[in-house]
Amino acid sequence: MAKQQPPQDVPVYLFTGFLESGKSTFIQETLEDPRFNTGEQTLLLLCEEGEVEFDPSKFASPNVACRVIESEEELTPEHLNHLLHETKSKRVVCEYNGMWLLDRFYSNMPPAWAVYQEFFFADARSILTYNANMRQLTFDKLQSCELAVFNRFDPTMDRMEFHKLVRTASRRAEIVYEHADGKIEYDEIEDPLPFDIEAPVIEIADTDYAIWYRDLQEDTAKYDGKTVKFTGRALTRRTMPGAFVIGRHVMTCCVEDIQFAALVCTWDKAKVKAMASDQWVTVTAKLEVKFHPSYGGKGPVLTAQEVAVAQKPEQEVATFF
């Protein structure tokens, strides 16, 4: 009997924002782009009907099936699965209702569904008012998005207000300003690191590992001689007696670029030998920039002061958003 292949994830591309925020226009343009729409059968899930109507005749591929969700009660795993199988779709593009909390969607996605990308759209002329009157709904959409787009942006507007709006909910979301003439500008306001670089022990939260690792690679000397504490996967190797590798899988922008971002950590040889390989641990260690054979030269090497078995983080893959 042939070995049964495990089911693959159904990628979900989630577009959030309030009415007239530009979601429909962006989705239309995305489905017209042959780089995104290469022929995969796609379920276009509409949780609200906006001012802009979709024009399927302009889609790059005819393999897009549109279905409308009339109410939150229809967001059930059974109904969503039914729509997926009915349309024979392999992926989902969802325009979400801005007045519904995202948890309703996330908690009712079928097990095989996985949100690959989440985008937030807002009309720059009205989003601050929305936020003042419906803070929970605005925060709800910003806290998990990867990209926040403020369209109809006017140069006279104060960017810092929009920057703070996003950063209050998420330190990782990229921010884009789209002007009325179509000009695109990226937010370049710098934010302080989410951990104290001057603390006796620099504690790296699970949600900040990717940011810390990138900062370490970009400015390694800044951490030379510092003591750090973080949780990661510890891997032992026969070729490294008295040391192990510790790190996290990091996703920069998409699933295809996930890489294991790790460091060498030296420890007592007997303790390393007794370790179970590939386990989650919390390590407190002094970081020094020095030679190690694994790097083939100098690099950031940890010297463990304390190693404790830890629970796997809720989000195993570290991200910047």
C-alpha positions as CSV (number, residue, x, y, z in Angstrom):
1,M,0.0,0.0,0.0
2,A,1.3,3.4,-0.9
3,K,2.2,5.7,2.0
4,Q,-0.5,8.3,2.5
5,Q,0.7,11.8,2.1
6,P,-0.2,14.2,4.9
7,P,-2.7,16.9,3.9
8,Q,-1.2,20.2,2.9
9,D,-2.2,23.5,4.5
10,V,-4.8,25.6,2.7
11,P,-3.2,29.1,2.5
12,V,-5.5,31.9,3.5
13,Y,-4.8,35.6,2.5
14,L,-6.7,37.8,4.8
15,F,-7.7,41.4,4.1
16,T,-9.1,43.5,6.9
17,G,-10.3,47.1,7.4
18,F,-13.5,49.1,7.5
19,L,-15.8,49.9,4.7
20,E,-14.3,52.1,1.9
21,S,-10.8,51.3,3.2
22,G,-9.5,50.1,-0.1
23,K,-9.7,46.3,0.5
24,S,-11.7,45.4,-2.5
25,T,-9.6,47.5,-4.9
26,F,-6.4,45.8,-3.6
27,I,-7.9,42.3,-3.9
28,Q,-9.1,43.1,-7.4
29,E,-5.6,44.2,-8.4
30,T,-4.0,41.2,-6.7
31,L,-6.2,38.7,-8.6
32,E,-5.5,40.6,-11.8
33,D,-1.7,40.0,-11.2
34,P,-0.5,36.8,-13.0
35,R,2.3,36.6,-10.4
36,F,-0.3,35.9,-7.7
37,N,-3.1,34.4,-9.7
38,T,-1.4,31.7,-11.7
39,G,-4.4,29.4,-12.1
40,E,-4.9,27.8,-8.7
41,Q,-8.5,27.3,-7.8
42,T,-9.2,30.2,-5.4
43,L,-12.2,30.7,-3.0
44,L,-12.9,34.5,-2.7
45,L,-14.7,34.8,0.6
46,L,-16.6,38.0,1.0
47,C,-17.7,38.9,4.6
48,E,-19.0,42.3,3.5
49,E,-20.1,43.9,0.3
50,G,-18.2,47.2,-0.2
51,E,-18.6,50.1,-2.6
52,V,-16.3,48.5,-5.2
53,E,-17.7,45.6,-7.1
54,F,-15.3,42.8,-8.3
55,D,-14.8,42.4,-12.0
56,P,-13.9,38.7,-12.5
57,S,-13.4,39.3,-16.3
58,K,-10.2,41.1,-15.4
59,F,-8.8,38.4,-13.2
60,A,-5.6,36.8,-14.4
61,S,-7.3,33.4,-14.2
62,P,-10.9,32.4,-14.4
63,N,-10.4,29.9,-11.5
64,V,-11.8,32.2,-8.8
65,A,-15.1,31.2,-7.1
66,C,-16.8,34.0,-5.1
67,R,-18.9,33.1,-2.0
68,V,-20.6,35.6,0.4
69,I,-20.7,35.2,4.2
70,E,-23.9,37.0,5.3
71,S,-23.4,36.8,9.0
72,E,-20.9,35.8,11.7
73,E,-23.0,32.7,12.4
74,E,-21.9,31.3,9.1
75,L,-18.2,31.4,10.2
76,T,-18.1,27.7,11.3
77,P,-15.5,25.1,10.3
78,E,-18.2,23.0,8.7
79,H,-19.5,25.8,6.5
80,L,-16.1,27.1,5.5
81,N,-15.0,23.6,4.6
82,H,-18.2,23.1,2.6
83,L,-17.4,26.2,0.6
84,L,-13.8,25.1,0.0
85,H,-14.8,21.7,-1.3
86,E,-17.8,22.9,-3.2
87,T,-15.6,25.2,-5.2
88,K,-12.7,22.7,-5.3
89,S,-10.4,25.5,-4.1
90,K,-6.8,25.1,-3.0
91,R,-6.5,28.5,-1.3
92,V,-8.7,31.3,0.1
93,V,-8.7,35.0,-0.3
94,C,-10.9,36.6,2.4
95,E,-12.3,40.1,2.6
96,Y,-13.2,40.3,6.3
97,N,-16.0,42.4,7.8
98,G,-14.4,45.3,9.7
99,M,-17.2,45.2,12.3
100,W,-16.4,41.6,13.3
101,L,-13.7,40.6,15.6
102,L,-10.9,38.5,14.0
103,D,-11.0,35.9,16.7
104,R,-14.3,34.7,15.3
105,F,-12.6,33.9,12.0
106,Y,-9.4,32.5,13.5
107,S,-11.1,30.2,16.0
108,N,-13.5,28.8,13.4
109,M,-11.0,28.2,10.6
110,P,-10.9,24.5,9.6
111,P,-7.8,22.8,11.0
112,A,-6.1,22.6,7.6
113,W,-6.5,26.4,6.9
114,A,-3.5,28.6,7.7
115,V,-3.3,32.3,7.4
116,Y,-0.2,33.0,5.2
117,Q,-0.6,36.8,5.1
118,E,-2.8,39.3,6.8
119,F,-3.2,42.9,5.5
120,F,-5.0,45.9,7.1
121,F,-6.3,48.7,5.0
122,A,-7.6,52.1,6.1
123,D,-8.7,55.4,4.7
124,A,-6.2,57.9,6.2
125,R,-9.0,60.6,6.3
126,S,-11.2,58.6,8.7
127,I,-9.2,55.9,10.5
128,L,-8.3,58.1,13.4
129,T,-12.0,58.8,14.0
130,Y,-12.7,55.1,13.7
131,N,-10.0,54.5,16.3
132,A,-11.4,57.1,18.7
133,N,-14.9,55.7,18.5
134,M,-14.2,51.9,17.9
135,R,-10.8,51.4,19.5
136,Q,-11.4,47.6,20.1
137,L,-12.2,46.9,16.5
138,T,-9.3,48.9,15.2
139,F,-6.8,47.4,17.6
140,D,-8.2,43.9,16.8
141,K,-7.3,44.3,13.1
142,L,-3.9,45.9,13.7
143,Q,-2.4,43.5,16.3
144,S,-1.9,40.6,13.9
145,C,-1.5,42.2,10.5
146,E,1.8,42.1,8.6
147,L,1.1,45.2,6.6
148,A,-0.9,48.3,7.4
149,V,-1.8,50.5,4.4
150,F,-3.1,54.0,4.9
151,N,-4.5,55.1,1.5
152,R,-5.8,58.5,0.4
153,F,-2.9,59.9,2.5
154,D,-2.3,63.6,2.3
155,P,1.3,65.0,2.9
156,T,-0.1,67.5,5.4
157,M,-1.2,64.7,7.7
158,D,1.0,63.9,10.7
159,R,2.6,60.5,10.1
160,M,3.4,60.1,13.7
161,E,-0.3,59.7,14.6
162,F,-0.6,56.8,12.2
163,H,2.7,55.3,13.2
164,K,1.7,55.3,16.9
165,L,-1.7,53.9,16.0
166,V,0.0,50.8,14.5
167,R,2.8,50.5,17.0
168,T,0.5,50.5,20.0
169,A,-1.0,47.3,18.6
170,S,2.0,45.8,16.8
171,R,5.7,46.5,16.7
172,R,6.2,44.3,13.6
173,A,3.7,45.5,11.1
174,E,5.1,47.3,8.1
175,I,3.4,50.6,7.5
176,V,2.7,52.1,4.0
177,Y,1.2,55.4,3.0
178,E,-0.5,55.6,-0.4
179,H,-1.2,59.0,-1.8
180,A,-4.2,60.0,-3.9
181,D,-2.0,60.0,-7.0
182,G,-0.9,56.4,-6.4
183,K,2.5,57.3,-4.9
184,I,3.7,54.8,-2.3
185,E,5.8,55.7,0.7
186,Y,7.1,53.4,3.5
187,D,7.1,54.4,7.1
188,E,10.7,54.9,8.2
189,I,10.2,56.1,11.7
190,E,12.6,54.1,14.0
191,D,11.3,52.4,17.1
192,P,13.4,51.5,20.1
193,L,14.2,47.9,20.6
194,P,11.6,45.9,22.6
195,F,14.2,44.8,25.2
196,D,16.6,46.7,27.4
197,I,20.1,46.5,25.9
198,E,21.6,48.0,29.1
199,A,20.0,45.5,31.6
200,P,22.3,43.2,33.6
201,V,20.4,40.4,31.8
202,I,18.9,41.2,28.5
203,E,15.6,39.2,28.5
204,I,14.3,38.3,25.0
205,A,10.6,37.6,24.9
206,D,9.4,34.8,22.6
207,T,7.8,37.4,20.4
208,D,11.0,39.4,20.1
209,Y,13.5,36.6,19.1
210,A,13.5,37.5,15.4
211,I,14.0,41.2,16.1
212,W,16.8,40.4,18.5
213,Y,18.6,37.9,16.2
214,R,18.5,40.4,13.3
215,D,19.8,43.1,15.5
216,L,22.6,40.8,16.7
217,Q,23.6,40.0,13.2
218,E,23.6,43.6,12.1
219,D,25.5,45.0,15.2
220,T,27.2,42.0,16.8
221,A,29.8,44.1,18.7
222,K,27.0,45.8,20.6
223,Y,26.3,42.5,22.4
224,D,29.9,41.5,23.1
225,G,30.2,40.7,26.8
226,K,26.5,41.0,27.5
227,T,24.4,38.4,29.3
228,V,21.2,37.3,27.5
229,K,18.2,35.1,28.4
230,F,15.9,33.5,25.9
231,T,14.0,30.3,25.0
232,G,15.0,28.3,21.9
233,R,15.4,24.8,20.5
234,A,18.6,23.2,21.7
235,L,20.3,20.7,19.3
236,T,23.3,18.6,20.3
237,R,25.9,17.3,17.8
238,R,28.5,14.6,18.2
239,T,31.0,16.9,16.5
240,M,30.5,19.5,19.2
241,P,31.4,18.1,22.7
242,G,30.9,20.7,25.3
243,A,28.6,22.8,23.2
244,F,25.1,22.8,21.6
245,V,23.2,24.9,19.1
246,I,20.3,26.9,20.2
247,G,17.9,29.0,18.1
248,R,14.5,29.5,16.6
249,H,13.0,29.1,13.1
250,V,12.5,32.6,11.8
251,M,10.2,33.7,9.0
252,T,11.2,37.0,7.4
253,C,8.3,37.6,5.0
254,C,6.8,34.3,3.8
255,V,6.8,30.5,4.4
256,E,9.4,29.9,1.7
257,D,12.1,31.8,3.5
258,I,11.8,30.2,7.0
259,Q,15.4,29.5,8.3
260,F,16.8,28.2,11.6
261,A,18.5,31.2,13.2
262,A,20.8,29.9,15.9
263,L,23.9,30.4,17.9
264,V,26.6,28.1,19.4
265,C,26.3,27.7,23.1
266,T,29.2,26.2,25.1
267,W,28.5,24.4,28.4
268,D,29.9,21.7,30.7
269,K,30.8,18.7,28.6
270,A,29.1,16.2,30.9
271,K,25.9,18.3,31.0
272,V,25.8,18.6,27.2
273,K,26.3,14.8,26.9
274,A,23.3,14.3,29.2
275,M,21.1,16.6,27.2
276,A,18.3,15.3,25.1
277,S,18.7,16.7,21.6
278,D,16.0,18.9,20.0
279,Q,14.3,20.1,23.1
280,W,13.1,23.6,24.1
281,V,15.2,25.2,26.8
282,T,15.6,28.6,28.4
283,V,19.2,29.6,28.5
284,T,20.9,32.4,30.4
285,A,24.4,33.0,28.9
286,K,27.2,35.4,28.4
287,L,27.6,36.3,24.8
288,E,31.1,36.9,23.4
289,V,32.4,37.5,19.9
290,K,35.2,35.0,19.4
291,F,36.4,32.1,17.2
292,H,34.5,28.9,17.1
293,P,35.0,26.1,14.5
294,S,31.3,25.9,13.7
295,Y,31.4,29.5,12.4
296,G,34.7,28.9,10.5
297,G,35.9,32.1,12.2
298,K,34.7,34.6,14.7
299,G,31.0,34.9,15.7
300,P,28.6,35.3,18.6
301,V,29.3,32.5,21.1
302,L,27.2,31.9,24.2
303,T,28.7,30.5,27.4
304,A,25.8,29.0,29.4
305,Q,25.3,30.1,33.0
306,E,21.9,28.3,33.4
307,V,20.0,26.0,31.1
308,A,16.4,24.9,32.0
309,V,13.9,22.8,30.1
310,A,11.1,25.0,28.8
311,Q,7.7,24.7,27.2
312,K,7.5,25.2,23.4
313,P,6.3,28.8,22.6
314,E,2.8,29.3,21.5
315,Q,4.1,30.5,18.1
316,E,7.0,28.1,17.3
317,V,8.2,30.1,14.3
318,A,9.5,33.6,15.2
319,T,8.5,36.4,13.0
320,F,8.9,40.2,12.7
321,F,5.2,40.8,12.8
